[in-house]
Amino acid sequence: MTSPATEVVRLLTVRGETLAVAESLTGGLVAAEITSVPGASKVFRGSVTAYATELKHELLGVDTTLLAERGAVDAQVAAQMAAGVRKALGADWGLATTGVAGPDPQDGQPVGTVYVAVDGPRETETGPARGVKTAALRLNGGRTEIRMESVRSVLALLLERLAGEQNGNERAQDTERNGGL
């Protein structure tokens, strides 16, 4: 069975699209997982590890009011991180991870609270695309397990988006071949 990172690299290569990653709690693990795949350089633009809250604003353009009101562990923060890294590094897709790996709670959030996000192309042949998709996770385990599950989850979210678009394109092509039925 191929790894999620291998499948991400394969699908993006076939599509001729690129990827950038913004990480907080995973500290570069998502980028490491992707770049461990041979041929990743065809699709991987780079990453920003914005561990400090102020860097989420300075490097990724996350809204300062949002950070002040909700803290760094928030679905909207993850969404803005994904959009920000996509824009900053000129990629078709942006991924983001933010959360609490432990050992202590952060910003009033318990250990294991994680948000992951994927930001993709805004327009498709069939109209506006879905834009940013986020997922809220409540993970158990120690720091290492929480961080590794965050990596798996953000890659799975991207694969879900890529597969959804692929299936949508296949359905459109199939409809065309069958006379629009």
mmCIF file of the C-alpha atoms, coordinates in Angstrom:
data_MODEL
# 
_entry.id   MODEL 
# 
loop_
_atom_site.group_PDB 
_atom_site.id 
_atom_site.type_symbol 
_atom_site.label_atom_id 
_atom_site.label_alt_id 
_atom_site.label_comp_id 
_atom_site.label_asym_id 
_atom_site.label_entity_id 
_atom_site.label_seq_id 
_atom_site.pdbx_PDB_ins_code 
_atom_site.Cartn_x 
_atom_site.Cartn_y 
_atom_site.Cartn_z 
_atom_site.occupancy 
_atom_site.B_iso_or_equiv 
_atom_site.pdbx_formal_charge 
_atom_site.auth_seq_id 
_atom_site.auth_comp_id 
_atom_site.auth_asym_id 
_atom_site.auth_atom_id 
_atom_site.pdbx_PDB_model_num 
ATOM 1   C CA . MET A 1 1   ? 0.000   0.000  0.000   1.00 0.00 ? 1   MET A CA 1 
ATOM 2   C CA . THR A 1 2   ? 1.344   3.418  -0.912  1.00 0.00 ? 2   THR A CA 1 
ATOM 3   C CA . SER A 1 3   ? 1.785   6.036  1.771   1.00 0.00 ? 3   SER A CA 1 
ATOM 4   C CA . PRO A 1 4   ? -0.469  9.112  1.779   1.00 0.00 ? 4   PRO A CA 1 
ATOM 5   C CA . ALA A 1 5   ? 2.552   11.309 0.961   1.00 0.00 ? 5   ALA A CA 1 
ATOM 6   C CA . THR A 1 6   ? 3.436   9.101  -2.020  1.00 0.00 ? 6   THR A CA 1 
ATOM 7   C CA . GLU A 1 7   ? -0.134  9.344  -3.287  1.00 0.00 ? 7   GLU A CA 1 
ATOM 8   C CA . VAL A 1 8   ? -0.150  13.142 -2.812  1.00 0.00 ? 8   VAL A CA 1 
ATOM 9   C CA . VAL A 1 9   ? 3.063   13.490 -4.839  1.00 0.00 ? 9   VAL A CA 1 
ATOM 10  C CA . ARG A 1 10  ? 1.728   11.132 -7.528  1.00 0.00 ? 10  ARG A CA 1 
ATOM 11  C CA . LEU A 1 11  ? -1.609  12.934 -7.904  1.00 0.00 ? 11  LEU A CA 1 
ATOM 12  C CA . LEU A 1 12  ? -0.085  16.412 -7.921  1.00 0.00 ? 12  LEU A CA 1 
ATOM 13  C CA . THR A 1 13  ? 2.536   15.318 -10.466 1.00 0.00 ? 13  THR A CA 1 
ATOM 14  C CA . VAL A 1 14  ? -0.169  13.932 -12.775 1.00 0.00 ? 14  VAL A CA 1 
ATOM 15  C CA . ARG A 1 15  ? -2.155  17.141 -12.402 1.00 0.00 ? 15  ARG A CA 1 
ATOM 16  C CA . GLY A 1 16  ? 0.875   19.407 -12.849 1.00 0.00 ? 16  GLY A CA 1 
ATOM 17  C CA . GLU A 1 17  ? 0.097   21.185 -9.584  1.00 0.00 ? 17  GLU A CA 1 
ATOM 18  C CA . THR A 1 18  ? 2.220   22.340 -6.657  1.00 0.00 ? 18  THR A CA 1 
ATOM 19  C CA . LEU A 1 19  ? 1.999   22.268 -2.872  1.00 0.00 ? 19  LEU A CA 1 
ATOM 20  C CA . ALA A 1 20  ? 3.199   24.443 0.027   1.00 0.00 ? 20  ALA A CA 1 
ATOM 21  C CA . VAL A 1 21  ? 2.901   23.701 3.749   1.00 0.00 ? 21  VAL A CA 1 
ATOM 22  C CA . ALA A 1 22  ? 2.435   25.895 6.852   1.00 0.00 ? 22  ALA A CA 1 
ATOM 23  C CA . GLU A 1 23  ? 3.119   24.090 10.102  1.00 0.00 ? 23  GLU A CA 1 
ATOM 24  C CA . SER A 1 24  ? 2.897   24.891 13.763  1.00 0.00 ? 24  SER A CA 1 
ATOM 25  C CA . LEU A 1 25  ? 2.546   21.914 16.115  1.00 0.00 ? 25  LEU A CA 1 
ATOM 26  C CA . THR A 1 26  ? 4.004   19.496 13.540  1.00 0.00 ? 26  THR A CA 1 
ATOM 27  C CA . GLY A 1 27  ? 7.217   21.542 13.347  1.00 0.00 ? 27  GLY A CA 1 
ATOM 28  C CA . GLY A 1 28  ? 8.187   20.476 9.828   1.00 0.00 ? 28  GLY A CA 1 
ATOM 29  C CA . LEU A 1 29  ? 6.985   16.865 9.945   1.00 0.00 ? 29  LEU A CA 1 
ATOM 30  C CA . VAL A 1 30  ? 4.490   17.358 7.094   1.00 0.00 ? 30  VAL A CA 1 
ATOM 31  C CA . ALA A 1 31  ? 7.222   18.792 4.862   1.00 0.00 ? 31  ALA A CA 1 
ATOM 32  C CA . ALA A 1 32  ? 9.577   15.977 5.877   1.00 0.00 ? 32  ALA A CA 1 
ATOM 33  C CA . GLU A 1 33  ? 6.947   13.346 5.051   1.00 0.00 ? 33  GLU A CA 1 
ATOM 34  C CA . ILE A 1 34  ? 6.306   14.829 1.604   1.00 0.00 ? 34  ILE A CA 1 
ATOM 35  C CA . THR A 1 35  ? 9.969   15.367 0.753   1.00 0.00 ? 35  THR A CA 1 
ATOM 36  C CA . SER A 1 36  ? 10.802  11.784 1.738   1.00 0.00 ? 36  SER A CA 1 
ATOM 37  C CA . VAL A 1 37  ? 8.990   10.727 -1.459  1.00 0.00 ? 37  VAL A CA 1 
ATOM 38  C CA . PRO A 1 38  ? 11.208  10.419 -4.555  1.00 0.00 ? 38  PRO A CA 1 
ATOM 39  C CA . GLY A 1 39  ? 10.126  13.017 -7.117  1.00 0.00 ? 39  GLY A CA 1 
ATOM 40  C CA . ALA A 1 40  ? 8.618   15.378 -4.526  1.00 0.00 ? 40  ALA A CA 1 
ATOM 41  C CA . SER A 1 41  ? 10.650  18.244 -5.982  1.00 0.00 ? 41  SER A CA 1 
ATOM 42  C CA . LYS A 1 42  ? 8.278   18.261 -8.975  1.00 0.00 ? 42  LYS A CA 1 
ATOM 43  C CA . VAL A 1 43  ? 5.386   19.362 -6.769  1.00 0.00 ? 43  VAL A CA 1 
ATOM 44  C CA . PHE A 1 44  ? 6.681   20.640 -3.417  1.00 0.00 ? 44  PHE A CA 1 
ATOM 45  C CA . ARG A 1 45  ? 7.361   24.407 -3.358  1.00 0.00 ? 45  ARG A CA 1 
ATOM 46  C CA . GLY A 1 46  ? 8.401   24.699 0.283   1.00 0.00 ? 46  GLY A CA 1 
ATOM 47  C CA . SER A 1 47  ? 7.168   25.200 3.803   1.00 0.00 ? 47  SER A CA 1 
ATOM 48  C CA . VAL A 1 48  ? 6.943   27.688 6.640   1.00 0.00 ? 48  VAL A CA 1 
ATOM 49  C CA . THR A 1 49  ? 7.187   26.466 10.218  1.00 0.00 ? 49  THR A CA 1 
ATOM 50  C CA . ALA A 1 50  ? 5.494   29.274 12.118  1.00 0.00 ? 50  ALA A CA 1 
ATOM 51  C CA . TYR A 1 51  ? 5.725   27.924 15.638  1.00 0.00 ? 51  TYR A CA 1 
ATOM 52  C CA . ALA A 1 52  ? 5.537   31.329 17.340  1.00 0.00 ? 52  ALA A CA 1 
ATOM 53  C CA . THR A 1 53  ? 2.089   32.930 17.174  1.00 0.00 ? 53  THR A CA 1 
ATOM 54  C CA . GLU A 1 54  ? 3.343   36.278 15.819  1.00 0.00 ? 54  GLU A CA 1 
ATOM 55  C CA . LEU A 1 55  ? 4.967   34.496 12.866  1.00 0.00 ? 55  LEU A CA 1 
ATOM 56  C CA . LYS A 1 56  ? 1.565   33.206 11.791  1.00 0.00 ? 56  LYS A CA 1 
ATOM 57  C CA . HIS A 1 57  ? 0.690   36.840 11.109  1.00 0.00 ? 57  HIS A CA 1 
ATOM 58  C CA . GLU A 1 58  ? 4.094   38.087 9.913   1.00 0.00 ? 58  GLU A CA 1 
ATOM 59  C CA . LEU A 1 59  ? 4.872   35.231 7.500   1.00 0.00 ? 59  LEU A CA 1 
ATOM 60  C CA . LEU A 1 60  ? 1.452   33.819 6.634   1.00 0.00 ? 60  LEU A CA 1 
ATOM 61  C CA . GLY A 1 61  ? -0.861  36.819 6.905   1.00 0.00 ? 61  GLY A CA 1 
ATOM 62  C CA . VAL A 1 62  ? -3.127  35.418 9.616   1.00 0.00 ? 62  VAL A CA 1 
ATOM 63  C CA . ASP A 1 63  ? -5.360  38.201 10.945  1.00 0.00 ? 63  ASP A CA 1 
ATOM 64  C CA . THR A 1 64  ? -3.977  39.711 14.174  1.00 0.00 ? 64  THR A CA 1 
ATOM 65  C CA . THR A 1 65  ? -7.457  40.303 15.612  1.00 0.00 ? 65  THR A CA 1 
ATOM 66  C CA . LEU A 1 66  ? -8.317  36.644 15.057  1.00 0.00 ? 66  LEU A CA 1 
ATOM 67  C CA . LEU A 1 67  ? -5.104  35.575 16.786  1.00 0.00 ? 67  LEU A CA 1 
ATOM 68  C CA . ALA A 1 68  ? -5.748  37.955 19.689  1.00 0.00 ? 68  ALA A CA 1 
ATOM 69  C CA . GLU A 1 69  ? -9.357  36.867 20.150  1.00 0.00 ? 69  GLU A CA 1 
ATOM 70  C CA . ARG A 1 70  ? -9.098  33.119 19.570  1.00 0.00 ? 70  ARG A CA 1 
ATOM 71  C CA . GLY A 1 71  ? -5.429  32.263 19.881  1.00 0.00 ? 71  GLY A CA 1 
ATOM 72  C CA . ALA A 1 72  ? -3.373  30.200 17.448  1.00 0.00 ? 72  ALA A CA 1 
ATOM 73  C CA . VAL A 1 73  ? -5.362  26.981 17.965  1.00 0.00 ? 73  VAL A CA 1 
ATOM 74  C CA . ASP A 1 74  ? -8.429  27.669 15.844  1.00 0.00 ? 74  ASP A CA 1 
ATOM 75  C CA . ALA A 1 75  ? -10.038 26.459 12.609  1.00 0.00 ? 75  ALA A CA 1 
ATOM 76  C CA . GLN A 1 76  ? -9.987  29.930 11.021  1.00 0.00 ? 76  GLN A CA 1 
ATOM 77  C CA . VAL A 1 77  ? -6.317  30.323 11.912  1.00 0.00 ? 77  VAL A CA 1 
ATOM 78  C CA . ALA A 1 78  ? -5.579  27.006 10.179  1.00 0.00 ? 78  ALA A CA 1 
ATOM 79  C CA . ALA A 1 79  ? -7.563  28.126 7.132   1.00 0.00 ? 79  ALA A CA 1 
ATOM 80  C CA . GLN A 1 80  ? -5.705  31.454 6.949   1.00 0.00 ? 80  GLN A CA 1 
ATOM 81  C CA . MET A 1 81  ? -2.361  29.681 7.395   1.00 0.00 ? 81  MET A CA 1 
ATOM 82  C CA . ALA A 1 82  ? -3.133  27.368 4.448   1.00 0.00 ? 82  ALA A CA 1 
ATOM 83  C CA . ALA A 1 83  ? -4.244  30.279 2.258   1.00 0.00 ? 83  ALA A CA 1 
ATOM 84  C CA . GLY A 1 84  ? -1.263  32.369 3.376   1.00 0.00 ? 84  GLY A CA 1 
ATOM 85  C CA . VAL A 1 85  ? 1.393   29.757 2.607   1.00 0.00 ? 85  VAL A CA 1 
ATOM 86  C CA . ARG A 1 86  ? -0.234  29.006 -0.728  1.00 0.00 ? 86  ARG A CA 1 
ATOM 87  C CA . LYS A 1 87  ? -0.010  32.676 -1.661  1.00 0.00 ? 87  LYS A CA 1 
ATOM 88  C CA . ALA A 1 88  ? 3.431   33.320 -0.125  1.00 0.00 ? 88  ALA A CA 1 
ATOM 89  C CA . LEU A 1 89  ? 5.068   30.362 -1.883  1.00 0.00 ? 89  LEU A CA 1 
ATOM 90  C CA . GLY A 1 90  ? 3.076   30.532 -5.109  1.00 0.00 ? 90  GLY A CA 1 
ATOM 91  C CA . ALA A 1 91  ? 1.546   27.057 -4.914  1.00 0.00 ? 91  ALA A CA 1 
ATOM 92  C CA . ASP A 1 92  ? -1.688  25.594 -6.233  1.00 0.00 ? 92  ASP A CA 1 
ATOM 93  C CA . TRP A 1 93  ? -2.403  23.965 -2.858  1.00 0.00 ? 93  TRP A CA 1 
ATOM 94  C CA . GLY A 1 94  ? -1.648  25.010 0.713   1.00 0.00 ? 94  GLY A CA 1 
ATOM 95  C CA . LEU A 1 95  ? -1.735  22.790 3.797   1.00 0.00 ? 95  LEU A CA 1 
ATOM 96  C CA . ALA A 1 96  ? -1.687  23.905 7.429   1.00 0.00 ? 96  ALA A CA 1 
ATOM 97  C CA . THR A 1 97  ? -1.497  22.392 10.900  1.00 0.00 ? 97  THR A CA 1 
ATOM 98  C CA . THR A 1 98  ? -2.056  24.130 14.225  1.00 0.00 ? 98  THR A CA 1 
ATOM 99  C CA . GLY A 1 99  ? -2.883  22.698 17.610  1.00 0.00 ? 99  GLY A CA 1 
ATOM 100 C CA . VAL A 1 100 ? -1.755  21.529 21.027  1.00 0.00 ? 100 VAL A CA 1 
ATOM 101 C CA . ALA A 1 101 ? 0.596   18.534 21.146  1.00 0.00 ? 101 ALA A CA 1 
ATOM 102 C CA . GLY A 1 102 ? 1.301   18.923 24.853  1.00 0.00 ? 102 GLY A CA 1 
ATOM 103 C CA . PRO A 1 103 ? 2.404   18.485 27.471  1.00 0.00 ? 103 PRO A CA 1 
ATOM 104 C CA . ASP A 1 104 ? 0.357   21.528 28.589  1.00 0.00 ? 104 ASP A CA 1 
ATOM 105 C CA . PRO A 1 105 ? -2.841  23.182 27.314  1.00 0.00 ? 105 PRO A CA 1 
ATOM 106 C CA . GLN A 1 106 ? -2.424  26.297 25.135  1.00 0.00 ? 106 GLN A CA 1 
ATOM 107 C CA . ASP A 1 107 ? -4.728  29.282 24.575  1.00 0.00 ? 107 ASP A CA 1 
ATOM 108 C CA . GLY A 1 108 ? -7.366  27.578 26.721  1.00 0.00 ? 108 GLY A CA 1 
ATOM 109 C CA . GLN A 1 109 ? -7.337  24.520 24.468  1.00 0.00 ? 109 GLN A CA 1 
ATOM 110 C CA . PRO A 1 110 ? -6.671  21.034 25.855  1.00 0.00 ? 110 PRO A CA 1 
ATOM 111 C CA . VAL A 1 111 ? -3.849  18.790 24.675  1.00 0.00 ? 111 VAL A CA 1 
ATOM 112 C CA . GLY A 1 112 ? -4.914  16.933 21.525  1.00 0.00 ? 112 GLY A CA 1 
ATOM 113 C CA . THR A 1 113 ? -6.919  19.820 20.040  1.00 0.00 ? 113 THR A CA 1 
ATOM 114 C CA . VAL A 1 114 ? -5.722  20.146 16.450  1.00 0.00 ? 114 VAL A CA 1 
ATOM 115 C CA . TYR A 1 115 ? -6.937  21.930 13.335  1.00 0.00 ? 115 TYR A CA 1 
ATOM 116 C CA . VAL A 1 116 ? -5.749  21.060 9.850   1.00 0.00 ? 116 VAL A CA 1 
ATOM 117 C CA . ALA A 1 117 ? -6.609  22.883 6.645   1.00 0.00 ? 117 ALA A CA 1 
ATOM 118 C CA . VAL A 1 118 ? -6.262  22.581 2.885   1.00 0.00 ? 118 VAL A CA 1 
ATOM 119 C CA . ASP A 1 119 ? -6.570  25.561 0.561   1.00 0.00 ? 119 ASP A CA 1 
ATOM 120 C CA . GLY A 1 120 ? -6.922  24.820 -3.138  1.00 0.00 ? 120 GLY A CA 1 
ATOM 121 C CA . PRO A 1 121 ? -7.695  26.415 -6.449  1.00 0.00 ? 121 PRO A CA 1 
ATOM 122 C CA . ARG A 1 122 ? -10.684 28.741 -6.341  1.00 0.00 ? 122 ARG A CA 1 
ATOM 123 C CA . GLU A 1 123 ? -12.087 28.183 -9.834  1.00 0.00 ? 123 GLU A CA 1 
ATOM 124 C CA . THR A 1 124 ? -12.831 24.994 -11.746 1.00 0.00 ? 124 THR A CA 1 
ATOM 125 C CA . GLU A 1 125 ? -14.436 24.294 -15.110 1.00 0.00 ? 125 GLU A CA 1 
ATOM 126 C CA . THR A 1 126 ? -17.737 23.719 -13.325 1.00 0.00 ? 126 THR A CA 1 
ATOM 127 C CA . GLY A 1 127 ? -17.662 26.970 -11.342 1.00 0.00 ? 127 GLY A CA 1 
ATOM 128 C CA . PRO A 1 128 ? -16.310 28.108 -7.988  1.00 0.00 ? 128 PRO A CA 1 
ATOM 129 C CA . ALA A 1 129 ? -14.258 25.498 -6.167  1.00 0.00 ? 129 ALA A CA 1 
ATOM 130 C CA . ARG A 1 130 ? -14.512 24.713 -2.509  1.00 0.00 ? 130 ARG A CA 1 
ATOM 131 C CA . GLY A 1 131 ? -11.596 26.918 -1.459  1.00 0.00 ? 131 GLY A CA 1 
ATOM 132 C CA . VAL A 1 132 ? -10.460 26.170 2.090   1.00 0.00 ? 132 VAL A CA 1 
ATOM 133 C CA . LYS A 1 133 ? -11.472 22.989 3.918   1.00 0.00 ? 133 LYS A CA 1 
ATOM 134 C CA . THR A 1 134 ? -10.670 22.521 7.592   1.00 0.00 ? 134 THR A CA 1 
ATOM 135 C CA . ALA A 1 135 ? -10.966 19.622 10.000  1.00 0.00 ? 135 ALA A CA 1 
ATOM 136 C CA . ALA A 1 136 ? -11.119 19.758 13.789  1.00 0.00 ? 136 ALA A CA 1 
ATOM 137 C CA . LEU A 1 137 ? -9.384  16.862 15.534  1.00 0.00 ? 137 LEU A CA 1 
ATOM 138 C CA . ARG A 1 138 ? -9.466  15.686 19.136  1.00 0.00 ? 138 ARG A CA 1 
ATOM 139 C CA . LEU A 1 139 ? -6.478  13.382 19.400  1.00 0.00 ? 139 LEU A CA 1 
ATOM 140 C CA . ASN A 1 140 ? -5.342  11.115 22.202  1.00 0.00 ? 140 ASN A CA 1 
ATOM 141 C CA . GLY A 1 141 ? -1.874  9.955  23.075  1.00 0.00 ? 141 GLY A CA 1 
ATOM 142 C CA . GLY A 1 142 ? 1.419   11.583 23.802  1.00 0.00 ? 142 GLY A CA 1 
ATOM 143 C CA . ARG A 1 143 ? 3.083   14.457 22.015  1.00 0.00 ? 143 ARG A CA 1 
ATOM 144 C CA . THR A 1 144 ? 4.653   12.259 19.326  1.00 0.00 ? 144 THR A CA 1 
ATOM 145 C CA . GLU A 1 145 ? 1.402   10.442 18.549  1.00 0.00 ? 145 GLU A CA 1 
ATOM 146 C CA . ILE A 1 146 ? -0.564  13.697 18.338  1.00 0.00 ? 146 ILE A CA 1 
ATOM 147 C CA . ARG A 1 147 ? 1.966   15.238 15.969  1.00 0.00 ? 147 ARG A CA 1 
ATOM 148 C CA . MET A 1 148 ? 2.149   12.150 13.722  1.00 0.00 ? 148 MET A CA 1 
ATOM 149 C CA . GLU A 1 149 ? -1.646  11.815 13.577  1.00 0.00 ? 149 GLU A CA 1 
ATOM 150 C CA . SER A 1 150 ? -1.826  15.506 12.623  1.00 0.00 ? 150 SER A CA 1 
ATOM 151 C CA . VAL A 1 151 ? 0.503   14.784 9.679   1.00 0.00 ? 151 VAL A CA 1 
ATOM 152 C CA . ARG A 1 152 ? -1.626  11.826 8.586   1.00 0.00 ? 152 ARG A CA 1 
ATOM 153 C CA . SER A 1 153 ? -4.820  13.860 8.948   1.00 0.00 ? 153 SER A CA 1 
ATOM 154 C CA . VAL A 1 154 ? -3.726  16.852 6.880   1.00 0.00 ? 154 VAL A CA 1 
ATOM 155 C CA . LEU A 1 155 ? -2.451  14.568 4.091   1.00 0.00 ? 155 LEU A CA 1 
ATOM 156 C CA . ALA A 1 156 ? -5.748  12.624 4.193   1.00 0.00 ? 156 ALA A CA 1 
ATOM 157 C CA . LEU A 1 157 ? -7.687  15.892 3.935   1.00 0.00 ? 157 LEU A CA 1 
ATOM 158 C CA . LEU A 1 158 ? -5.681  16.874 0.853   1.00 0.00 ? 158 LEU A CA 1 
ATOM 159 C CA . LEU A 1 159 ? -6.171  13.423 -0.697  1.00 0.00 ? 159 LEU A CA 1 
ATOM 160 C CA . GLU A 1 160 ? -9.906  13.734 -0.065  1.00 0.00 ? 160 GLU A CA 1 
ATOM 161 C CA . ARG A 1 161 ? -9.956  17.077 -1.870  1.00 0.00 ? 161 ARG A CA 1 
ATOM 162 C CA . LEU A 1 162 ? -7.845  15.790 -4.761  1.00 0.00 ? 162 LEU A CA 1 
ATOM 163 C CA . ALA A 1 163 ? -9.944  12.626 -5.113  1.00 0.00 ? 163 ALA A CA 1 
ATOM 164 C CA . GLY A 1 164 ? -13.158 14.655 -4.972  1.00 0.00 ? 164 GLY A CA 1 
ATOM 165 C CA . GLU A 1 165 ? -11.998 16.884 -7.791  1.00 0.00 ? 165 GLU A CA 1 
ATOM 166 C CA . GLN A 1 166 ? -10.712 13.884 -9.742  1.00 0.00 ? 166 GLN A CA 1 
ATOM 167 C CA . ASN A 1 167 ? -14.077 12.121 -9.360  1.00 0.00 ? 167 ASN A CA 1 
ATOM 168 C CA . GLY A 1 168 ? -15.910 15.288 -10.360 1.00 0.00 ? 168 GLY A CA 1 
ATOM 169 C CA . ASN A 1 169 ? -13.819 15.543 -13.522 1.00 0.00 ? 169 ASN A CA 1 
ATOM 170 C CA . GLU A 1 170 ? -14.351 11.860 -14.302 1.00 0.00 ? 170 GLU A CA 1 
ATOM 171 C CA . ARG A 1 171 ? -18.124 12.256 -13.890 1.00 0.00 ? 171 ARG A CA 1 
ATOM 172 C CA . ALA A 1 172 ? -18.113 15.275 -16.193 1.00 0.00 ? 172 ALA A CA 1 
ATOM 173 C CA . GLN A 1 173 ? -16.091 13.397 -18.818 1.00 0.00 ? 173 GLN A CA 1 
ATOM 174 C CA . ASP A 1 174 ? -18.336 10.325 -18.480 1.00 0.00 ? 174 ASP A CA 1 
ATOM 175 C CA . THR A 1 175 ? -21.450 12.485 -18.946 1.00 0.00 ? 175 THR A CA 1 
ATOM 176 C CA . GLU A 1 176 ? -19.889 14.000 -22.035 1.00 0.00 ? 176 GLU A CA 1 
ATOM 177 C CA . ARG A 1 177 ? -19.062 10.551 -23.502 1.00 0.00 ? 177 ARG A CA 1 
ATOM 178 C CA . ASN A 1 178 ? -22.611 9.332  -22.872 1.00 0.00 ? 178 ASN A CA 1 
ATOM 179 C CA . GLY A 1 179 ? -24.297 12.174 -24.684 1.00 0.00 ? 179 GLY A CA 1 
ATOM 180 C CA . GLY A 1 180 ? -24.893 14.370 -21.656 1.00 0.00 ? 180 GLY A CA 1 
ATOM 181 C CA . LEU A 1 181 ? -26.969 11.796 -19.769 1.00 0.00 ? 181 LEU A CA 1 
# 
